[in-house]
Amino acid sequence: MEIIPAIDIIGGKCVRLTQGDYDQKKEYNQSPLEVAQQLEDHGICRLHLVDLDGAKQKHVVNLNVLESIATQTQLHIDFGGGVQSDKDLQRVFDAGAQQVTGGTIAVRQPDTFLNWLEQHGNDKIILGADAKDRKIAVHGWQEQTEWEVLGFINHYHTKGIKYIICTDVAKDGLLQGPSLKLYQDILQELPEIKLIASGGVTTVDDLYQLKEAGLYGVIIGKALLEGRIKLTELKAFL
């Protein structure tokens, strides 16, 4: 199972929100690059980098953070947040991202998203399936849609999507454990997808449970930043 720490960016700084609420922001480090380099020093190979300003403003904002991490580490970066145009997608790839996660665009501009999938391939484009009460949420989780999460993932799986990051918004940032049942339900229906869990991961035991459930990867955010999970504890998974 891939261990994928998350760095969320507002104003060029490393932050975490609680349940996607921009009013519940906690700042952790002035330098996302320092955090990324520390992760790499402990054997981490992958990074989930989220432009929260971009998610809110609907275009990429913190491109310089991506560039600095991509040029000063060897981390495999998947980038999300505000990528809603062909121009922004190309800018993100040019800045050093290996993969791009699209959530809002897959809901609001499905033709554009499918065109990205066709042009760049399913190893480069990740579907972001952010769920609130099992309904897809968009625009930095500010809006809830009528898309049911299983139907949404299945729809794009039939179009060729391979990688899916699924976040339960209700769990995110609360350190109360991940939505294991949700992931089990998804994998029971679509066992061949590469499902990445996000939200609520709090302890190393959570990681073992997700691995047992067959998750391809897991994103860890606040638990790492607050020391609930130590970087040294991740060696068993690396």
VMD Tcl script that draws the C-alpha trace (Angstrom):
set ca {
  {0.00 0.00 0.00}
  {1.35 3.41 -0.98}
  {1.85 5.92 1.84}
  {1.09 9.41 0.50}
  {1.49 12.35 2.89}
  {-0.56 15.45 2.09}
  {0.61 19.04 2.06}
  {-2.23 21.56 1.81}
  {-1.35 25.11 0.79}
  {-2.93 28.47 1.58}
  {-0.96 31.61 0.88}
  {2.15 29.55 0.14}
  {2.09 28.03 3.65}
  {1.44 24.52 4.93}
  {-2.00 24.33 6.57}
  {-4.82 21.91 7.39}
  {-8.54 22.57 7.33}
  {-11.17 20.70 9.32}
  {-13.90 19.16 7.13}
  {-12.89 21.47 4.30}
  {-13.89 24.57 6.28}
  {-11.63 27.51 5.40}
  {-12.65 29.16 8.68}
  {-11.16 26.19 10.56}
  {-7.62 26.64 9.31}
  {-4.51 25.66 11.24}
  {-1.08 26.71 10.03}
  {1.78 24.27 10.59}
  {4.85 25.41 8.76}
  {5.93 28.46 6.83}
  {7.74 26.28 4.29}
  {6.01 23.44 2.44}
  {9.41 22.66 0.88}
  {10.90 21.97 4.33}
  {8.04 19.60 5.11}
  {8.48 17.83 1.76}
  {12.24 17.46 2.26}
  {11.69 16.03 5.75}
  {9.27 13.47 4.30}
  {11.78 12.49 1.63}
  {14.54 12.16 4.24}
  {12.38 9.52 5.99}
  {11.97 7.40 2.86}
  {8.66 8.80 1.61}
  {8.41 8.66 -2.19}
  {5.02 10.21 -2.93}
  {3.27 13.48 -2.09}
  {-0.31 14.71 -2.42}
  {-0.05 18.48 -2.88}
  {-3.27 20.49 -2.64}
  {-3.70 24.13 -3.65}
  {-6.54 25.17 -1.35}
  {-6.43 28.74 -2.67}
  {-6.81 27.26 -6.14}
  {-9.75 25.08 -5.11}
  {-11.55 28.16 -3.78}
  {-10.64 30.51 -6.64}
  {-11.17 27.87 -9.39}
  {-7.73 28.29 -10.92}
  {-4.22 27.29 -9.86}
  {-2.69 29.79 -7.42}
  {0.29 28.21 -5.64}
  {2.23 26.98 -8.68}
  {5.52 28.24 -7.20}
  {5.17 25.81 -4.27}
  {4.80 22.91 -6.69}
  {7.84 24.08 -8.68}
  {10.03 24.41 -5.58}
  {9.16 20.92 -4.29}
  {9.47 19.32 -7.74}
  {12.89 20.84 -8.39}
  {14.35 20.33 -4.90}
  {13.10 16.81 -4.10}
  {12.63 13.54 -6.00}
  {9.08 13.07 -4.69}
  {6.38 11.75 -7.02}
  {3.83 14.56 -6.78}
  {0.14 14.42 -7.50}
  {-1.37 17.90 -7.54}
  {-4.94 19.01 -6.99}
  {-6.88 22.18 -6.33}
  {-8.09 24.62 -8.93}
  {-7.03 22.72 -12.04}
  {-10.05 23.53 -14.20}
  {-8.64 24.47 -17.59}
  {-6.35 22.95 -20.21}
  {-3.93 25.82 -19.58}
  {-3.75 25.14 -15.83}
  {-3.33 21.41 -16.42}
  {-0.35 22.01 -18.69}
  {1.16 24.53 -16.25}
  {0.95 21.96 -13.45}
  {2.60 19.23 -15.51}
  {5.26 21.68 -16.72}
  {5.94 22.66 -13.09}
  {6.79 19.07 -12.22}
  {3.66 17.21 -11.15}
  {3.57 13.56 -12.25}
  {-0.19 13.27 -11.73}
  {-3.12 15.67 -11.46}
  {-6.26 15.07 -9.44}
  {-9.52 16.43 -10.86}
  {-12.71 16.45 -8.83}
  {-14.80 19.54 -9.48}
  {-13.98 19.50 -13.19}
  {-15.12 15.87 -13.48}
  {-18.52 17.00 -12.19}
  {-18.87 20.42 -13.83}
  {-16.95 19.91 -17.09}
  {-16.98 16.16 -17.78}
  {-16.08 16.55 -21.46}
  {-12.93 18.48 -20.54}
  {-12.00 15.91 -17.91}
  {-12.48 13.03 -20.34}
  {-10.38 14.88 -22.90}
  {-7.57 15.13 -20.32}
  {-7.88 11.40 -19.71}
  {-7.65 10.70 -23.44}
  {-4.74 13.10 -24.02}
  {-2.60 12.26 -21.00}
  {-3.65 8.70 -20.12}
  {-5.00 7.10 -16.98}
  {-1.59 7.00 -15.28}
  {-1.48 10.82 -15.21}
  {-5.07 11.76 -14.37}
  {-6.60 10.87 -10.98}
  {-10.32 11.14 -10.24}
  {-11.03 13.05 -7.04}
  {-14.17 11.65 -5.44}
  {-14.83 13.80 -2.39}
  {-17.93 12.57 -0.57}
  {-20.20 14.17 2.00}
  {-22.92 11.75 3.19}
  {-21.90 9.60 0.21}
  {-22.71 12.43 -2.23}
  {-19.95 14.07 -4.27}
  {-18.85 17.51 -3.03}
  {-17.02 20.05 -5.21}
  {-15.23 23.43 -5.16}
  {-13.13 22.66 -2.10}
  {-16.12 20.79 -0.60}
  {-18.16 23.99 -0.51}
  {-20.95 22.54 -2.70}
  {-22.68 19.16 -2.54}
  {-23.97 17.51 -5.73}
  {-26.55 14.82 -6.46}
  {-23.87 12.40 -7.66}
  {-23.76 9.32 -5.41}
  {-20.12 8.41 -4.80}
  {-20.28 4.80 -6.04}
  {-22.15 5.80 -9.17}
  {-19.70 8.63 -9.82}
  {-16.64 6.38 -9.52}
  {-18.25 3.64 -11.59}
  {-19.17 6.13 -14.33}
  {-15.57 7.27 -14.73}
  {-14.20 3.76 -14.34}
  {-16.16 2.79 -17.46}
  {-14.44 5.73 -19.21}
  {-10.98 4.44 -18.33}
  {-10.11 6.01 -14.98}
  {-7.75 3.83 -12.94}
  {-6.71 5.94 -9.92}
  {-9.29 7.38 -7.53}
  {-8.72 9.44 -4.40}
  {-11.82 9.17 -2.23}
  {-12.14 11.55 0.70}
  {-14.96 11.42 3.23}
  {-15.38 15.11 4.02}
  {-17.13 14.27 7.30}
  {-13.96 12.53 8.52}
  {-11.34 14.94 7.21}
  {-9.22 16.65 9.83}
  {-11.11 15.22 12.80}
  {-8.63 12.44 13.65}
  {-11.46 9.99 14.27}
  {-10.46 7.23 11.87}
  {-11.11 6.68 8.14}
  {-14.35 5.64 6.41}
  {-13.42 1.99 6.19}
  {-16.94 0.84 5.32}
  {-17.17 3.30 2.43}
  {-13.90 2.02 0.95}
  {-14.90 -1.61 1.46}
  {-18.18 -0.94 -0.37}
  {-16.38 0.71 -3.29}
  {-13.82 -2.08 -3.62}
  {-16.46 -4.76 -3.36}
  {-18.14 -3.29 -6.43}
  {-14.96 -2.23 -8.26}
  {-12.09 -4.43 -7.03}
  {-9.84 -3.61 -9.99}
  {-9.52 0.16 -9.35}
  {-6.53 1.72 -7.58}
  {-8.38 3.32 -4.67}
  {-6.60 5.82 -2.45}
  {-8.17 6.57 0.93}
  {-8.13 10.11 2.31}
  {-9.54 11.64 5.46}
  {-9.59 10.63 9.09}
  {-6.43 8.51 9.20}
  {-5.25 8.85 12.80}
  {-3.18 5.85 13.90}
  {-0.87 3.21 12.46}
  {-3.66 0.70 13.16}
  {-5.82 2.63 10.67}
  {-3.13 1.99 8.06}
  {-3.12 -1.74 8.72}
  {-6.93 -1.86 8.44}
  {-6.87 0.00 5.12}
  {-4.15 -2.27 3.79}
  {-6.19 -5.30 4.85}
  {-9.21 -3.85 3.02}
  {-7.23 -3.75 -0.22}
  {-6.59 -0.02 -0.60}
  {-3.96 0.86 -3.19}
  {-2.82 3.88 -1.19}
  {-3.60 6.11 1.76}
  {-3.20 9.85 2.19}
  {-2.09 11.04 5.63}
  {-2.43 14.70 6.62}
  {-3.08 16.05 10.09}
  {-2.03 12.84 11.88}
  {1.53 13.29 10.59}
  {1.65 17.04 11.18}
  {0.46 16.61 14.77}
  {2.62 13.58 15.55}
  {-0.22 11.07 15.97}
  {1.66 8.97 13.42}
  {5.44 9.26 13.46}
  {7.41 9.16 10.23}
  {9.54 6.37 11.72}
  {6.36 4.25 12.16}
  {5.78 4.29 8.42}
  {8.88 2.25 7.62}
  {6.84 -0.97 7.81}
  {4.84 0.25 4.79}
  {7.68 1.67 2.70}
}
mol new
graphics top color blue
foreach p $ca { graphics top sphere $p radius 0.5 }
foreach p [lrange $ca 0 end-1] q [lrange $ca 1 end] { graphics top cylinder $p $q radius 0.2 }
display resetview
